[in-house]
């Protein structure tokens, strides 16, 4: 009996001691958090510093400012950007703009409506329309535009908010103390070195970002180059389509960016870029690519631009960089500084806006950003929530860019031919792929399904009319090629995130349920 009482009192004493210790610890942590928040609020000039005022930076600044945050935006150059990437806002991107209250930024910039993708290969062509999907709560149409004009509209909208300070300056480095980013050091327009503090710093200064190396270990890969120019004072016969030509060795695209300006862009291999100086580029465009473009209005527009815009032909690298989580406190990386994919499907702005919307919704409940630990915990969930959109777009861009490469390899050419046939076959095949391309159905599993169908179509094509040993071998190579394409992104994006439908269902429910301002 005595032993029983002894053990009972010992157990009770242990429980009471543990409870007292736990309460003291919680009180201490709470006190520390309050002290940190008080210190940061006292010293910080803003709640958040955003480095870069491109599409992602300007949109995030406006979204956070509407939530009552004080936002300091530092942009290297506030003049209108002159670039020829980011010239298509997919239907899904328009929905994201609407969710952020920024849909009016597509107005007054002479943006052109796009309803379809026109594809051309070996004398054949077809027009693929964005489907009227009842599950997509917005108009099934995108906008073709000048990227710089959109960026300026977004900057103007952000700067118009009383909580936003938009400043021209070059950020030189992040300020870091004990593993926590406290702000930035930048040079303002007057050449003065300024130190700015904030509880949270967001790096979204584009594909040439130097700051991301201080926050995350991401490595970019140059895939190829795009050569582009504008044909002025012209109008395509089908102005509401993006025209994609399955040219050799790499594709080219023709599309409106204003009511009377047409963008012509051609992809060239990274290791064999024709020289502009000695006329090789002009000869390449005229003699190699132009004959592959359908005769008539498209070819005339293509050649007219070459003749008139010799001094305006620009070359830019196409890059790829998988998204890696940033584990450092006090800083977040967004946009092209965080994640890049081949631009052939023109969906980068859509992914960036989706990321902005998710991040804004995650941060909204926090009374402040001073508790770096809480912010980091929320950002970790951001990397999972973004997957349905980002993983679908990244995978499609990678696979599409590889399939469009023309080679003498029978297996690869079989995949390229089957891709054209599948896209132009109509029915659920065409509508399904166009819904994915337009960001109207961000479901990685749906994309995997269509890629499997394209692979089986290619294998069947190579085996017909009867399966010889040689044809059987090439069909197996097509299967191996498809596995390689998918395998890379299953690893980069995560097997669970790519293949479990519940993630995509949650994304659609929370971020695509309505076009009203969140």
HUURFEN-V225128 format. One record per pair of residues at least 6 apart in sequence whose ideal C-beta (glycine too) atoms are under 6 Angstrom apart, sorted by the first residue. I is the first residue (numbers start at 1). GAP is how many residues later the second one is. Records with the same first field share a line. If there is no record, write none. Layout:
# HUURFEN-V225128
I = GAP ; GAP
This chain:
# HUURFEN-V225128
33 = 338
36 = 334
37 = 331 ; 333
40 = 159 ; 330
43 = 154
44 = 153 ; 154 ; 155
46 = 24 ; 26 ; 152
47 = 22 ; 23 ; 322
48 = 21 ; 23 ; 150 ; 152
49 = 23 ; 135 ; 147 ; 149 ; 152
50 = 7 ; 11 ; 23 ; 152
51 = 23 ; 120 ; 152 ; 154
52 = 152 ; 153
53 = 20 ; 22 ; 102
54 = 97 ; 152
55 = 294 ; 297
56 = 148 ; 278 ; 279 ; 296 ; 300
57 = 147
58 = 96 ; 97 ; 100
59 = 41 ; 95 ; 294 ; 297
60 = 296
61 = 10 ; 12 ; 97 ; 103
62 = 95 ; 96
63 = 37 ; 297
64 = 7
65 = 6 ; 96 ; 98 ; 99
67 = 297
70 = 93
71 = 92 ; 93
72 = 93
73 = 93
74 = 93 ; 95 ; 97 ; 112
75 = 93
76 = 94
78 = 90
80 = 68 ; 72
81 = 67 ; 70
82 = 66
83 = 64
84 = 144
85 = 258
86 = 61 ; 263
87 = 58 ; 60 ; 170
88 = 54 ; 56 ; 258
89 = 53 ; 54 ; 260
90 = 52 ; 257 ; 260 ; 348 ; 349
91 = 39 ; 49 ; 51 ; 347 ; 349
92 = 258 ; 346 ; 347 ; 348
93 = 256 ; 257 ; 260
95 = 43 ; 420
96 = 257 ; 258 ; 261
97 = 6
98 = 417
99 = 258 ; 419
100 = 257
101 = 416
105 = 48 ; 49 ; 52
106 = 37
109 = 36 ; 40
110 = 148 ; 149
111 = 32 ; 34
112 = 32 ; 144
113 = 28 ; 127
114 = 28 ; 30 ; 126
115 = 14 ; 26 ; 125
116 = 11 ; 12 ; 13 ; 125
117 = 11 ; 125
118 = 9 ; 123 ; 125
119 = 7 ; 125
120 = 125 ; 174
121 = 125 ; 299
126 = 298
128 = 295 ; 302 ; 306
130 = 10 ; 304 ; 308
131 = 300 ; 303 ; 304
132 = 8
133 = 302 ; 307
136 = 304
137 = 377 ; 378
138 = 377
144 = 111 ; 112 ; 113
146 = 111
158 = 6
159 = 7
168 = 21
169 = 17 ; 18 ; 19
170 = 16 ; 17
171 = 13 ; 15
172 = 13
173 = 12
174 = 7 ; 10 ; 40
175 = 7 ; 8
180 = 149 ; 150 ; 192
181 = 20 ; 149 ; 150
182 = 15
183 = 13 ; 14 ; 15
184 = 12
185 = 10
186 = 8
187 = 6
188 = 6
199 = 170 ; 171
200 = 169
201 = 130
202 = 130 ; 132
203 = 8 ; 9 ; 130 ; 134
204 = 130 ; 131 ; 133
205 = 132
206 = 130
207 = 112 ; 129 ; 133
209 = 128
212 = 6 ; 121 ; 125
215 = 111 ; 113 ; 116 ; 118
216 = 108 ; 110 ; 117
218 = 103 ; 106
220 = 99 ; 101
221 = 99
222 = 48 ; 95 ; 97
223 = 95 ; 97 ; 119
224 = 43 ; 45 ; 46 ; 94
225 = 43 ; 48 ; 90 ; 92
226 = 39 ; 41 ; 90 ; 92
227 = 39 ; 41 ; 88
228 = 37 ; 86
229 = 35 ; 76 ; 80 ; 83 ; 84
230 = 31 ; 33
231 = 31 ; 70 ; 73 ; 74
232 = 29
233 = 27
234 = 28 ; 67
237 = 60
239 = 17
242 = 13
243 = 11
244 = 9
245 = 7 ; 48
247 = 42 ; 45
248 = 158
249 = 157
250 = 17
251 = 16 ; 153
252 = 14 ; 37
253 = 12
254 = 10 ; 44
255 = 8
256 = 6
257 = 6
262 = 39
264 = 38 ; 41
266 = 23
274 = 6 ; 7 ; 10
285 = 21
290 = 12 ; 13
293 = 6 ; 9
318 = 24 ; 25
319 = 21
320 = 20 ; 21
321 = 19
322 = 170
323 = 15 ; 16
325 = 58
326 = 7
329 = 43 ; 47
330 = 42
332 = 47
334 = 21
335 = 17
341 = 53 ; 56
342 = 55 ; 59
344 = 56 ; 57
345 = 51 ; 52 ; 55 ; 92
347 = 46
350 = 89
351 = 39 ; 42
354 = 35
355 = 31
358 = 24 ; 27 ; 28
359 = 23
362 = 16 ; 20
369 = 6
387 = 110
388 = 54 ; 115 ; 116 ; 119
389 = 53
391 = 53 ; 102 ; 106 ; 107
392 = 50 ; 52 ; 55
395 = 52 ; 94
396 = 51
399 = 86
402 = 83
403 = 12 ; 13 ; 16
410 = 64
411 = 63 ; 66 ; 67
414 = 44 ; 47 ; 48 ; 64
415 = 43 ; 63
418 = 36 ; 39 ; 40 ; 43
419 = 35
422 = 7 ; 32 ; 35
423 = 10
432 = 18
433 = 17
435 = 6
436 = 11
443 = 61
444 = 54
445 = 54 ; 56
455 = 27
458 = 20
459 = 16 ; 19
462 = 9 ; 12 ; 13
463 = 8 ; 12
490 = 8
497 = 6
